Amino acid sequence: MSVRTPDPNPGWLNEADLYEARRRLPMVYVEAVPVRLDALGYVTEIGLLYTADDGGQFCRSVVSGRVLYRETIRAALLRHIEKDLGSLALPQLPASPVPFTVAEYFPYPSETGLVDDRQHAVSLAYIVPVTGECEPRQDALELSWMTPDQALSPEIQEEFVGGRDKLIRQALAHLGQVG
């Protein structure tokens, strides 16, 4: 049983073709770390999704998804933020499409420390301020807003799978807010 949110616009590949492509090609993804900012632009909260995988294991995650054929990075970011956080999240997309990091996921443990059992994926990771009301996607149990220190706590860091805890640490380091 799949708990993933059905994509109303699956793009250019059906499930069988996507499976074959994932076996042969690196897939391009975007990831967004949603944040709330204070009046001076400092991060006060980080939004983390709490989900269950197909095996019923609970984990923390961030907004993520594939970039579709002929889709701009901005359009992919907006589509996945709206799909994962709702249409009233009011994201402030970055003025420049330069990510804070490029994350490489492999289907096996590697030197990057990032794992995606399904595929080799290259992900452009962004920090995206949101100012509106967020309603998590169907397959997320909740969206938790945490302070940077809470997000970096060992208890929360252990809840990430595939090395995504590194992504949170990199995002906060990029912002100069390492706890």
C-alpha positions, 0 to 999 in steps of 0.5 A: 500500500502506497501512502504517497500523495498522488501526483495530479500531473505525473509528467512525462513518465508512467510508473513502469517507465519511471522505474526503468529510468531510475535504474539507468539515469540520475533523476533531478529533484528540488528540496525545500527547507521551509522556514519562518523568519523574524523581522531581521531575517533570522530563522525562528522556525524550521518546518519539518514534515512527519511522515510514514514510509511504505513500511510504516516507519515514521520519519522527518522530511522536507519538501521534495520532488522531481523536476519534470521535463520542460519545467523550470526550477522555480516552477518545480519548487512552487509546485512541490511546496504547494503540494506538500504545504498547501496553496496558502503557504505563501512561499517566498521563492529565492530571487536567484535559483542558486541552491544552498547545496547540491545533494547527491543521493545514491541507492547504496551507502556512499561518500555523500552519506545520502541514500535513496533506495529507489535511485541515484538522484541529484537534488538542488536544495533551497531554503524557502521562507513561508509566511502563510498557513501550512496544511501538510500533504495527505501522506504527512501526519503533521508539519512541525515548526521547530526552532533551529536548536530543536531541529538540531537536537539528537532526538529529531536528527535521529528521525531523518532517514537517508542522511537528510539530517545533514541537509538541515545542518547544512541549511542552518550552517548556510544561514550562519545559525549552527546550534 
